[in-house]
Amino acid sequence: MARGNFGERLKRERELREVPLEEITQATRIGSRFLEALENEDWDKLPGGVFNRGFVRSIAHYLGLDEESFLAEYDLAHAAHADQQAQKHALRIEDRIPPTPLWIPVALVLGILLLAAAIIFGGIYGWRRFLRHSPAKSAATVATPAPRSSGHTAASTLSSPGNASLLAKVQRGAPETPRDLSAQAGAVTHVRIEAVGVVVMGAAIGPGENRHSPAKTGFVVSTARPSAVLLELNGEAMPHVGAPGTSGTIILTRKNLRQASGGNSQP
């Protein structure tokens, strides 16, 4: 029911019967301000609830109208008013809730993008670093490291080109019969022995220790303390690896064994 239909009809029915408000007030004991509020549909000035329905029933009865019909029209008009008030209240609540600032979702998106970019670039940098260091790490695992022992410097590892050249010299003219190399240390030192390009020994030897290395070809021996190492090839004493106080490398082949048997101790 549209606003004003109930109040206008109530007022029209009263005026058609030429009944003033004062007469209804005296007959029904309803205050004139409540009668005017009903005709104007000014619901905020009415007590509400069962009082309003009692007013409508008394007025309709006094004017000789259908009480139930007027009560139904009142219910519709009052319900429509209540719905409008509820909608206005909801709008006021929405107006009080501040909208979400625009910078918050923008900052959230930018943060996600920066995090994703950091993960991607970090992965690329880590992968490139892994690829760059993998060949160096693989090459380092081939050579046996020279540890420090009793304050003495270990023997330095031969470089790949020089090592290959020395091994090539050892292999040329190598005898078929097995050779045995004995390395005995007078003090703690690191000794490295290669045979046919393979490291057969690479460790520190203590005083009095004796290490044997068999091979069908010659040997390449290197140590950090040449004067502390005594080498014997098939029981024949070999010359020192190098001068005292410096690290050195020596190649022992069948030629060294022949020279040692003939009394020549030079390599």
Rosetta silent file (secondary structure, phi, psi, omega in degrees, C-alpha in Angstrom):
SEQUENCE: MARGNFGERLKRERELREVPLEEITQATRIGSRFLEALENEDWDKLPGGVFNRGFVRSIAHYLGLDEESFLAEYDLAHAAHADQQAQKHALRIEDRIPPTPLWIPVALVLGILLLAAAIIFGGIYGWRRFLRHSPAKSAATVATPAPRSSGHTAASTLSSPGNASLLAKVQRGAPETPRDLSAQAGAVTHVRIEAVGVVVMGAAIGPGENRHSPAKTGFVVSTARPSAVLLELNGEAMPHVGAPGTSGTIILTRKNLRQASGGNSQP
SCORE:     score description
SCORE:     0.000 S_00000001
   1 L     0.000  132.116  179.735    0.000    0.000    0.000 S_00000001
   2 L   -69.650  151.839 -179.761    1.379    3.417   -0.959 S_00000001
   3 L   -61.563  135.319  177.761    2.079    5.930    1.755 S_00000001
   4 L    99.159  -18.009 -177.806   -1.006    8.069    2.567 S_00000001
   5 H   -66.307  -46.232 -178.633   -3.712    5.629    1.424 S_00000001
   6 H   -66.295  -49.196 -177.956   -4.610    4.411    4.911 S_00000001
   7 H   -65.158  -40.883  179.840   -4.474    7.839    6.547 S_00000001
   8 H   -64.919  -40.169 -179.963   -6.314    9.570    3.716 S_00000001
   9 H   -67.221  -40.223  179.078   -9.116    6.990    3.738 S_00000001
  10 H   -62.115  -42.656  179.298   -9.511    7.248    7.488 S_00000001
  11 H   -67.865  -40.000 -179.961   -9.741   11.013    7.283 S_00000001
  12 H   -64.465  -41.094  178.918  -12.133   10.877    4.317 S_00000001
  13 H   -64.100  -37.824  179.197  -14.497    8.477    6.116 S_00000001
  14 H   -68.542  -41.997 -178.074  -14.536   10.741    9.164 S_00000001
  15 H   -70.696  -33.975  176.509  -15.202   13.881    7.130 S_00000001
  16 H   -61.129  -30.559  179.649  -17.964   12.158    5.091 S_00000001
  17 L   -93.706    2.398  177.109  -19.797   11.523    8.366 S_00000001
  18 L    54.123   48.687  179.047  -19.024   15.079    9.510 S_00000001
  19 L  -110.223  115.794  178.789  -17.427   13.856   12.733 S_00000001
  20 L   -74.303  163.369  179.824  -14.829   16.229   14.180 S_00000001
  21 H   -63.528  -34.981 -178.365  -11.705   14.983   15.937 S_00000001
  22 H   -62.812  -36.855 -179.692  -12.931   16.341   19.262 S_00000001
  23 H   -66.592  -42.359  179.192  -16.014   14.142   19.107 S_00000001
  24 H   -66.405  -36.965  178.995  -13.963   11.009   18.464 S_00000001
  25 H   -62.078  -44.444 -179.970  -11.587   12.022   21.271 S_00000001
  26 H   -67.186  -35.155 -176.234  -14.483   12.338   23.734 S_00000001
  27 H   -80.047  -35.833 -174.052  -16.093    9.060   22.603 S_00000001
  28 H  -105.587   -8.369 -177.200  -12.947    6.895   22.412 S_00000001
  29 L    63.147   25.369  176.399  -10.682    8.641   24.953 S_00000001
  30 L   -96.874  130.474 -178.671   -7.945    8.747   22.247 S_00000001
  31 L   -61.589  144.657 -178.471   -5.879   11.920   22.276 S_00000001
  32 H   -60.648  -30.747 -179.961   -6.361   14.246   19.330 S_00000001
  33 H   -66.902  -32.486  177.455   -2.595   14.161   18.612 S_00000001
  34 H   -73.069  -35.762  177.257   -2.805   10.383   18.092 S_00000001
  35 H   -63.895  -44.228  178.851   -5.839   10.786   15.798 S_00000001
  36 H   -65.259  -38.037  179.283   -3.986   13.321   13.683 S_00000001
  37 H   -63.867  -37.232  177.533   -0.887   11.078   13.606 S_00000001
  38 H   -66.741  -44.705 -178.685   -3.000    8.177   12.273 S_00000001
  39 H   -68.164  -28.687  179.457   -4.594   10.313    9.547 S_00000001
  40 L   -94.579   -1.956 -175.757   -1.178   11.724    8.576 S_00000001
  41 L    52.696   43.032  176.432    0.543    8.349    8.972 S_00000001
  42 L   -93.354   80.338 -169.707    3.081    9.968   11.248 S_00000001
  43 H   -66.403  -27.759 -177.465    4.051    6.691   12.888 S_00000001
  44 H   -66.766  -19.847  179.808    6.860    8.117   15.025 S_00000001
  45 H   -91.291   -1.481  179.783    4.288   10.063   17.098 S_00000001
  46 L   -97.526  153.532 -179.085    2.260    6.952   17.902 S_00000001
  47 L   -68.681  -25.522  177.345    2.973    4.637   20.845 S_00000001
  48 L    86.395  174.170  176.264    3.177    1.609   18.505 S_00000001
  49 L    64.326 -139.886 -176.129    2.368   -2.065   18.948 S_00000001
  50 H   -69.369  -20.300  179.638   -1.078   -3.089   20.223 S_00000001
  51 H   -66.163  -44.602  179.408   -1.904    0.526   21.112 S_00000001
  52 H   -61.125  -44.646  179.177   -1.993    1.586   17.462 S_00000001
  53 H   -64.166  -35.183  176.809   -4.193   -1.383   16.539 S_00000001
  54 H   -66.609  -37.841  177.107   -6.521   -0.555   19.451 S_00000001
  55 H   -62.582  -46.427 -178.345   -6.809    3.033   18.220 S_00000001
  56 H   -61.716  -43.981 -179.197   -7.697    1.890   14.685 S_00000001
  57 H   -63.693  -41.797 -178.386  -10.304   -0.594   15.943 S_00000001
  58 H   -66.331  -42.610 -179.512  -11.981    2.017   18.234 S_00000001
  59 H   -65.233  -46.193 -179.493  -12.120    4.681   15.512 S_00000001
  60 H   -62.385  -38.447  179.109  -13.523    2.258   12.892 S_00000001
  61 H   -65.441  -42.206 -178.492  -16.124    1.027   15.382 S_00000001
  62 H   -67.772  -37.084 -179.568  -17.218    4.546   16.264 S_00000001
  63 H   -82.900   -3.257  179.238  -17.486    5.575   12.593 S_00000001
  64 L    76.464   32.349 -179.954  -19.375    2.356   11.716 S_00000001
  65 L  -101.432  166.835  177.811  -16.645    0.967    9.441 S_00000001
  66 L   -72.308  110.897 -175.255  -15.406   -2.621    8.970 S_00000001
  67 H   -63.784  -44.348 -177.584  -12.886   -2.965   11.776 S_00000001
  68 H   -65.425  -37.576  179.317  -10.986   -5.957   10.293 S_00000001
  69 H   -64.558  -44.134  179.861  -10.658   -4.288    6.888 S_00000001
  70 H   -67.544  -35.725  177.236   -9.239   -1.112    8.442 S_00000001
  71 H   -64.449  -39.196  178.575   -6.875   -3.164   10.626 S_00000001
  72 H   -63.884  -41.846  178.204   -5.580   -4.998    7.510 S_00000001
  73 H   -65.154  -37.635  177.785   -4.983   -1.673    5.743 S_00000001
  74 H   -63.948  -43.910 -179.186   -3.186   -0.361    8.839 S_00000001
  75 H   -60.223  -42.476  178.895   -0.964   -3.456    8.984 S_00000001
  76 H   -63.666  -46.028 -178.610    0.033   -3.045    5.345 S_00000001
  77 H   -64.292  -42.362 -178.081    0.765    0.667    5.719 S_00000001
  78 H   -69.564  -37.505  178.403    2.729    0.172    8.956 S_00000001
  79 H   -64.690  -41.260  177.245    4.705   -2.777    7.503 S_00000001
  80 H   -61.377  -40.508  177.554    5.674   -0.714    4.455 S_00000001
  81 H   -64.050  -40.628  179.627    6.842    2.048    6.785 S_00000001
  82 H   -63.844  -39.855  177.613    8.868   -0.455    8.816 S_00000001
  83 H   -62.489  -42.175  178.888   10.556   -1.770    5.639 S_00000001
  84 H   -62.913  -39.862  179.116   11.499    1.761    4.600 S_00000001
  85 H   -65.409  -39.152  179.334   12.966    2.451    8.026 S_00000001
  86 H   -64.902  -41.587  178.429   14.990   -0.782    7.897 S_00000001
  87 H   -63.933  -41.048  178.663   16.384    0.110    4.470 S_00000001
  88 H   -64.065  -39.042  179.366   17.337    3.594    5.655 S_00000001
  89 H   -64.589  -41.756  179.087   19.045    2.084    8.707 S_00000001
  90 H   -63.919  -40.376  178.354   21.022   -0.330    6.520 S_00000001
  91 H   -63.817  -37.725  178.670   22.115    2.508    4.249 S_00000001
  92 H   -65.303  -38.106  178.243   23.280    4.501    7.248 S_00000001
  93 H   -64.726  -43.559  178.373   25.335    1.537    8.439 S_00000001
  94 H   -62.538  -35.428  179.215   26.912    1.160    4.983 S_00000001
  95 H   -68.016  -29.749 -179.427   27.714    4.855    4.941 S_00000001
  96 H   -77.375  -22.888  179.293   29.513    4.516    8.280 S_00000001
  97 L   -79.508  117.938 -177.961   31.731    1.667    7.011 S_00000001
  98 L   -69.466  141.055  177.666   34.757    3.266    5.319 S_00000001
  99 L   -69.306  155.336  178.776   35.588    1.893    1.868 S_00000001
 100 L   -68.795  125.456  179.433   38.798   -0.071    1.371 S_00000001
 101 L   -58.850  145.872 -176.843   41.583    2.279    0.267 S_00000001
 102 L   -67.156  -28.448 -175.315   42.703    1.719   -3.307 S_00000001
 103 H   -71.879  -21.267 -177.856   46.393    1.484   -2.358 S_00000001
 104 H   -65.648  -54.945  177.722   45.882   -1.677   -0.256 S_00000001
 105 H   -63.848  -33.375  178.353   45.073   -4.086   -3.152 S_00000001
 106 H   -64.211  -44.297  178.464   47.656   -2.330   -5.334 S_00000001
 107 H   -64.410  -37.009  178.745   50.330   -2.785   -2.664 S_00000001
 108 H   -63.612  -44.711  178.987   49.316   -6.434   -2.217 S_00000001
 109 H   -63.548  -43.378  179.362   49.654   -7.142   -5.946 S_00000001
 110 H   -63.328  -39.173  177.871   53.018   -5.370   -6.113 S_00000001
 111 H   -62.479  -42.307  178.619   54.265   -7.351   -3.116 S_00000001
 112 H   -63.655  -42.462 -179.997   53.283  -10.647   -4.752 S_00000001
 113 H   -64.517  -41.605  179.194   54.996   -9.641   -8.007 S_00000001
 114 H   -65.263  -39.696  178.707   58.192   -8.596   -6.205 S_00000001
 115 H   -63.908  -43.734  179.030   58.261  -11.867   -4.252 S_00000001
 116 H   -63.464  -40.921  178.970   57.797  -13.905   -7.423 S_00000001
 117 H   -64.309  -39.972  178.964   60.550  -11.926   -9.185 S_00000001
 118 H   -63.610  -40.137  178.844   62.915  -12.461   -6.239 S_00000001
 119 H   -64.861  -43.429 -178.241   62.274  -16.220   -6.300 S_00000001
 120 H   -64.304  -49.767 -178.337   62.840  -16.415  -10.065 S_00000001
 121 H   -66.611  -35.481  176.652   66.059  -14.352  -10.060 S_00000001
 122 H   -63.632  -40.730  177.375   67.319  -16.206   -6.985 S_00000001
 123 H   -64.978  -41.344  179.061   66.776  -19.527   -8.740 S_00000001
 124 H   -64.029  -44.407  179.882   68.546  -18.331  -11.897 S_00000001
 125 H   -63.085  -43.245  178.935   71.500  -16.985   -9.888 S_00000001
 126 H   -63.500  -40.442 -179.675   71.781  -20.217   -7.872 S_00000001
 127 H   -65.989  -43.721  178.768   71.643  -22.377  -11.007 S_00000001
 128 H   -63.932  -39.376  178.200   74.333  -20.323  -12.777 S_00000001
 129 H   -64.589  -39.080  178.338   76.509  -20.446   -9.676 S_00000001
 130 H   -64.259  -44.659  179.999   76.073  -24.211   -9.502 S_00000001
 131 H   -65.738  -34.538 -178.048   77.002  -24.622  -13.174 S_00000001
 132 H   -71.648  -34.465 -176.034   80.037  -22.343  -12.792 S_00000001
 133 H   -95.100  -13.519 -179.235   81.450  -24.173   -9.779 S_00000001
 134 H   -62.297  -47.252  178.914   80.594  -27.750  -10.785 S_00000001
 135 H   -60.583  -39.528 -179.609   83.571  -28.206  -13.233 S_00000001
 136 H   -66.771  -38.856  179.125   86.009  -26.789  -10.686 S_00000001
 137 H   -66.451  -40.076  179.752   84.644  -29.037   -7.950 S_00000001
 138 H   -64.992  -40.212  179.274   84.847  -32.097  -10.198 S_00000001
 139 H   -67.490  -32.732 -178.611   88.459  -31.341  -11.107 S_00000001
 140 H   -70.638  -30.227 -179.345   89.335  -30.843   -7.433 S_00000001
 141 H   -73.685  -17.797 -178.970   88.031  -34.297   -6.490 S_00000001
 142 H   -71.392  -42.714 -176.934   90.410  -36.007   -8.979 S_00000001
 143 L   -87.942  138.346  178.117   93.595  -34.884   -7.225 S_00000001
 144 L   -77.497  126.899 -178.522   94.283  -36.074   -3.655 S_00000001
 145 L   -68.155  151.330  179.557   94.724  -33.041   -1.336 S_00000001
 146 L   -98.183  101.853 -177.604   98.045  -32.641    0.449 S_00000001
 147 L   -74.860  161.376  175.161   97.275  -32.331    4.229 S_00000001
 148 L   -84.737  139.421 -179.589   99.494  -30.549    6.754 S_00000001
 149 E  -143.367  122.105  176.882  101.312  -32.861    9.115 S_00000001
 150 L    55.102   36.745  174.912  103.540  -31.900   12.117 S_00000001
 151 L    78.086    0.912 -179.153  103.925  -28.348   10.847 S_00000001
 152 E   -95.231  148.843  179.134  105.509  -29.427    7.549 S_00000001
 153 L   -78.392  132.433 -179.637  104.217  -28.323    4.152 S_00000001
 154 L   -74.424  164.272 -179.086  102.654  -31.149    2.054 S_00000001
 155 L   -68.983  137.936  178.805  103.787  -31.945   -1.448 S_00000001
 156 L   -76.616  142.865 -179.056  102.238  -29.803   -4.114 S_00000001
 157 L   -75.852  140.248  179.936  100.018  -31.545   -6.679 S_00000001
 158 L   -70.288  144.331  175.538  101.317  -31.721  -10.218 S_00000001
 159 L   -71.159  156.349 -175.678   99.445  -29.703  -12.844 S_00000001
 160 H   -59.208  -49.518 -179.186   97.518  -31.689  -15.429 S_00000001
 161 H   -61.133  -45.484 -179.329   99.706  -30.859  -18.506 S_00000001
 162 H   -66.357  -37.929  178.872  102.983  -31.532  -16.664 S_00000001
 163 H   -62.434  -44.335  179.869  101.594  -34.694  -15.084 S_00000001
 164 H   -62.056  -38.328  179.391  100.511  -36.039  -18.477 S_00000001
 165 H   -66.080  -42.726 -179.606  103.983  -35.347  -19.900 S_00000001
 166 H   -64.718  -41.522 -179.776  105.720  -37.153  -17.029 S_00000001
 167 H   -66.619  -34.130  177.736  103.432  -40.166  -17.312 S_00000001
 168 H   -64.316  -37.837  177.628  104.078  -40.348  -21.049 S_00000001
 169 H   -66.345  -37.345 -179.433  107.811  -40.548  -20.341 S_00000001
 170 H   -66.028  -41.447 -174.168  107.207  -43.310  -17.791 S_00000001
 171 H   -70.237  -30.115 -177.460  105.118  -45.418  -20.183 S_00000001
 172 L   -69.499  124.265  178.065  107.647  -45.350  -23.041 S_00000001
 173 L    73.741   19.597 -178.261  109.897  -48.394  -22.836 S_00000001
 174 L   -70.502  137.641  179.925  108.209  -49.725  -19.643 S_00000001
 175 L   -73.891  160.591  179.217  109.113  -53.357  -18.859 S_00000001
 176 L   -82.249  -26.125 -178.118  106.528  -56.081  -18.721 S_00000001
 177 L   -72.920  147.117 -178.846  107.861  -57.490  -15.390 S_00000001
 178 L   -64.217  149.063  175.726  106.289  -55.991  -12.225 S_00000001
 179 E  -119.198  145.146  179.446  108.118  -53.233  -10.353 S_00000001
 180 E  -124.228  124.581  179.550  107.911  -52.571   -6.641 S_00000001
 181 E  -110.085  127.591  178.590  108.562  -49.132   -5.180 S_00000001
 182 E  -110.002  129.812  177.820  109.256  -48.803   -1.466 S_00000001
 183 E  -121.207  116.605 -179.623  108.930  -45.399    0.229 S_00000001
 184 E  -118.846  134.018 -175.121  110.301  -45.106    3.781 S_00000001
 185 E  -107.722  139.677  173.633  110.123  -41.848    5.770 S_00000001
 186 L   -93.495  -15.710  176.317  112.546  -40.568    8.368 S_00000001
 187 L  -148.502  166.570 -178.603  110.134  -37.821    9.418 S_00000001
 188 L   -65.821  124.231  178.393  106.473  -37.052    8.876 S_00000001
 189 E  -156.340  162.251  179.743  105.943  -35.992    5.274 S_00000001
 190 E   -99.805  131.412 -178.793  103.399  -36.335    2.470 S_00000001
 191 E  -124.573  136.647  178.831  104.253  -38.595   -0.456 S_00000001
 192 E  -124.504  127.031 -178.601  102.374  -38.905   -3.734 S_00000001
 193 E  -126.316  129.227  177.821  103.030  -41.769   -6.137 S_00000001
 194 E  -118.857  143.824  176.053  101.505  -42.147   -9.617 S_00000001
 195 E  -138.322  120.447 -178.995  101.720  -45.142  -11.935 S_00000001
 196 L    54.320   42.646  175.429  100.358  -45.034  -15.516 S_00000001
 197 L    79.547    3.733 -178.435   98.421  -41.878  -14.707 S_00000001
 198 E  -113.290  133.615  177.344   96.768  -43.380  -11.595 S_00000001
 199 E   -77.122  109.540 -179.305   97.489  -42.173   -8.056 S_00000001
 200 E   -91.681  -19.212  175.067   98.482  -45.353   -6.227 S_00000001
 201 E  -155.169  137.977  175.135   99.387  -43.557   -3.021 S_00000001
 202 E  -155.983   86.483 -174.434   98.814  -40.077   -1.690 S_00000001
 203 E  -158.304  167.638  176.444   99.152  -39.830    2.085 S_00000001
 204 E   -82.763  138.049  178.924  101.358  -38.685    4.951 S_00000001
 205 E  -113.888  132.064  179.641  104.029  -41.165    6.086 S_00000001
 206 L   -88.563  171.776  179.922  105.317  -41.140    9.662 S_00000001
 207 L   -59.736  131.122  178.482  108.855  -41.856   10.876 S_00000001
 208 L    84.187   -7.984  179.948  109.823  -45.491   10.280 S_00000001
 209 L   -76.999  148.232 -179.427  106.825  -46.260    8.071 S_00000001
 210 E  -132.355  121.132 -179.732  107.402  -48.160    4.825 S_00000001
 211 E  -113.975  137.131  178.953  104.894  -48.094    1.961 S_00000001
 212 E  -111.939  141.614  179.078  105.044  -50.367   -1.102 S_00000001
 213 E  -135.539  108.928  179.377  103.519  -49.558   -4.501 S_00000001
 214 E   -86.733  151.844  175.856  103.607  -52.245   -7.257 S_00000001
 215 E  -168.064  155.693  177.155  103.319  -51.434  -10.981 S_00000001
 216 L   -86.873  -12.943  179.537  104.371  -52.845  -14.367 S_00000001
 217 L  -118.497 -162.135  179.450  105.720  -49.476  -15.498 S_00000001
 218 L   -82.867 -172.071 -176.370  107.581  -46.656  -13.816 S_00000001
 219 E  -131.359  154.213  168.848  106.517  -44.221  -11.114 S_00000001
 220 E  -118.511  116.503 -174.197  106.189  -40.470  -10.643 S_00000001
 221 E  -116.397  133.902  176.392  106.995  -39.562   -7.032 S_00000001
 222 E  -137.161  144.200 -179.599  106.567  -36.153   -5.438 S_00000001
 223 E  -152.785  159.637 -179.962  107.051  -35.043   -1.825 S_00000001
 224 L   -87.335  -20.060 -179.194  107.372  -31.876    0.226 S_00000001
 225 L  -129.932   82.797 -175.604  110.454  -33.075    2.149 S_00000001
 226 H   -57.428  -37.590 -175.710  112.782  -34.932   -0.233 S_00000001
 227 H   -69.897  -16.098 -177.718  115.523  -35.437    2.366 S_00000001
 228 H   -94.724    2.130 -175.627  113.102  -37.297    4.686 S_00000001
 229 E  -119.401  129.720  175.173  112.084  -39.956    2.104 S_00000001
 230 E  -110.055  121.863 -176.847  114.134  -43.013    1.099 S_00000001
 231 E  -108.154  137.844  175.161  113.021  -44.663   -2.151 S_00000001
 232 E  -132.223  128.250  178.635  113.889  -48.198   -3.264 S_00000001
 233 E  -109.136  111.688 -175.822  112.924  -49.648   -6.662 S_00000001
 234 L    52.976   40.587  176.902  112.947  -53.475   -6.589 S_00000001
 235 L    85.521   -7.774  179.634  115.281  -53.283   -3.599 S_00000001
 236 E   -94.665  132.107 -179.485  117.695  -50.816   -5.263 S_00000001
 237 E   -67.864  135.970  178.635  118.161  -47.432   -3.555 S_00000001
 238 L  -107.116  158.244  179.237  117.023  -44.493   -5.640 S_00000001
 239 L   -67.460  164.710  178.246  118.267  -40.889   -5.459 S_00000001
 240 L   -64.925  152.789 -177.106  116.435  -38.279   -3.389 S_00000001
 241 L   -65.441  -36.027 -178.284  113.389  -36.636   -4.936 S_00000001
 242 L  -164.189 -173.703 -179.142  114.880  -33.160   -4.695 S_00000001
 243 L   -73.790  149.708  178.399  117.178  -30.823   -2.846 S_00000001
 244 L   -59.424  143.135  177.911  116.727  -30.473    0.929 S_00000001
 245 L    87.174   -5.580  179.590  114.322  -27.726    2.013 S_00000001
 246 L  -133.738  152.934  174.952  112.267  -27.793   -1.205 S_00000001
 247 L   -75.842  155.651 -178.291  109.574  -30.026   -2.587 S_00000001
 248 E  -153.179  168.944 -179.377  110.470  -32.178   -5.577 S_00000001
 249 E  -136.895  139.404  179.372  109.328  -34.705   -8.158 S_00000001
 250 E  -136.414  147.318  176.765  111.205  -37.671   -9.657 S_00000001
 251 E  -107.821  123.026 -179.016  110.454  -40.189  -12.442 S_00000001
 252 E  -112.859  119.409 -178.582  111.568  -43.761  -11.727 S_00000001
 253 L  -130.160 -172.186  176.562  111.733  -46.181  -14.674 S_00000001
 254 H   -60.380  -31.513  179.000  113.664  -49.270  -15.789 S_00000001
 255 H   -61.994  -43.185  178.589  116.533  -46.935  -16.661 S_00000001
 256 H   -61.551  -38.914 -179.080  116.879  -45.857  -13.007 S_00000001
 257 H   -66.364  -39.960  177.906  116.951  -49.498  -11.937 S_00000001
 258 H   -63.197  -44.079 -178.451  119.718  -50.290  -14.511 S_00000001
 259 H   -65.607  -37.898 -179.889  121.777  -47.327  -13.386 S_00000001
 260 H   -66.909  -37.259  178.734  121.387  -48.260   -9.719 S_00000001
 261 H   -67.594  -31.984 -179.146  122.559  -51.835  -10.467 S_00000001
 262 L   -86.901   -0.071  177.493  125.593  -50.470  -12.337 S_00000001
 263 L    95.012    2.575  177.525  126.526  -48.142   -9.489 S_00000001
 264 L   -95.634  116.171 -175.836  125.282  -44.872  -11.006 S_00000001
 265 L   -94.529    2.599 -179.769  122.931  -43.189   -8.558 S_00000001
 266 L   -82.992  145.643  179.922  121.974  -40.266  -10.732 S_00000001
 267 L   -71.974    0.000    0.000  118.429  -40.205  -12.231 S_00000001
